[in-house]
Amino acid sequence: MSMFDKLAEVEDRFRDLEVQLADPDVLAKQQVFLKLAKERADIEELVATYREYQKTANELAENAPLLREADADLRQMAKEEEQRLLARREELDGKLKVLLLPKDKNDDKNIVLEIRAGTGGEEAALFAADLFRMYGRFAERKQWRVELLSLSEAAAGGIKEVIAMISAPTSGKVYSELKYESGVHRVQRVPETEAQGRIHTSAATVAVLPEAEDVDVKIEEKDLRIEVMRSGGPGGQSVNTTDSAVQIMHIPSGIIVRCQQEKSQHKNRATAMRILKTKLLDIEREKQESAEREARRSQVGSGDRSEKIRTYNFPQDRVTDHRIGLTRHNIQKFMDGDLQDVIDALRAHHQAELLKGET
């Protein structure tokens, strides 16, 4: 089936959905209406682009006879219009090819963000805290919500591990924006504690996991070992004197999740279960995508969290993304959450690689 046959089918489906959504019987069934409305929204941009492509093609056909007019001025005007329309048609053709690429079913989901200090001791923990702030500032720019789920602080003020939920009030496509951030982030800078001004290299790992929904993961109670304990802060200090911290072990997978952010045991248990479900969903997603990832290991977006993806070099005031060879300067602006252009470049590169596979 050609691209335009597919587009014609999608447009027919769009028209059918518009008719159904105007049907009083459908309007009376909320779940059915919402499902159809989402399907319509998912293909609306594709249909609008296809219709603009058709309009441009028709204008080219209407302009063609003017290229043969006797009047030289009229022919020149027609030639300029043809060039404009041809450029627009080519632009729309490229956009249609991208819009027809297979969609990641997780793109519309909120995420669980995990950041862990890696090699480098206290400096790695400080860098992990910097990364968490960076993503928090990026979320602010997007008007997303950041909910702290779990935090383990280092003695010097950094972060050993932090887990947070980032969500959008509407369909903000959080996972779509941040999914390429998974991996090892390396920093090169002079630590505040370094008296001789030597540059240290340390690292932190970032994991971006699509939030699991109840329909995605089913967990049997018999597969859980749940313990409650008193919360502890940095250096072992007590956060409170009640048994509110909750640790859940998923026996089949061996995954252990601990949450102590809330004073309520019930809230900590609910949060721990959200994290556990998301981790289990990520395991299933990794299994399903492992073969595909092996086939495109050199491409962007593999999600391999053992891979060094980016270096933050403070002395040289640069950030380098190793997957696409992109270097940006003004590192402080980047660390303040201004990373949209890098995210867009990663997405564009990934789409280009997918388009190669389609040809």
Secondary structure, 3 states (H helix, E strand, C coil): CCHHHHHHHHHHHHHHHHHHHCCHHHHCCHHHHHHHHHHHHHHHHHHHHHHHHHHHHHHHHHHHHHHHCCCHHHHHHHHHHHHHHHHHHHHHHHHHHHHCCCCCCCCCCCEEEEEEECCCHHHHHHHHHHHHHHHHHHHHHHCCEEEEEEEEECCCCCEEEEEEEEECCCCCCHHHHHHHHCEEEEEEECCCCCCCCCCEEEEEEEEEEECCCCCCCCCCHHHEEEEEECCECHHHCECCCCCCEEEEEECCCCEEEEECCCCCHHHHHHHHHHHHHHHHHHHHHHHHHHHHHHHCCCCCCCCCCCCEEEEEECCCCEEEECCCCEEEECHHHHHCCCCHHHHHHHHHHHHHHHHHHHC
